[in-house]
């Protein structure tokens, strides 16, 4: 694929991610994606012959990798697991607030809307969550409860994001950061 093809594909994925985060799976119709990306309809089907589910699945995985990359960078710049969790929550809070409370978790809404009815999208969401749990587990290495703690921390982060978006306040993220710190003591 040439540079122009890669740029068009990226525009389609960017538009899809924006629409997914703002309105979920149901708010990311193909007509909306085409309009938001400025890409021709034929390009959508060329790059994503599997249609909307392929487009959404790749968008979820791509967004998951981006946040995973942020997590890796934060892991390298923090000393303790509690500091790492606090830094992740702070970054997610900044992202949420900067978006006008539209950009919560790029996976959660899709998972809630489709996991029970769409195997392909359930798998994409599951892969992303598993990768984030693995990143948390890596930071908890050596602890006998690393698996349980990784799942607990991810669940706390996801819940805090939902509450922060709902209340349009970073306070739930700050509270969860404090509780994670206490949990890890």
Secondary structure, 3 states (H helix, E strand, C coil): CCHHHHHHHHHHHHHHHHHHHHHCHHHCCHHHHHHHHCCCHHHHHHHCCCCHHHHHHHHHHHHHHHHHHHHHHHHHHCCCHHHHHHHHHHHHHHHHHHCCCCCCCCCHHHHHHHCCCCHHHHHHHHHHHHHHHHHHHHHCCCCCCHHHHHHHHHHHHHHHHHHHHHHCCCHHHHHHHHHHHHHHC
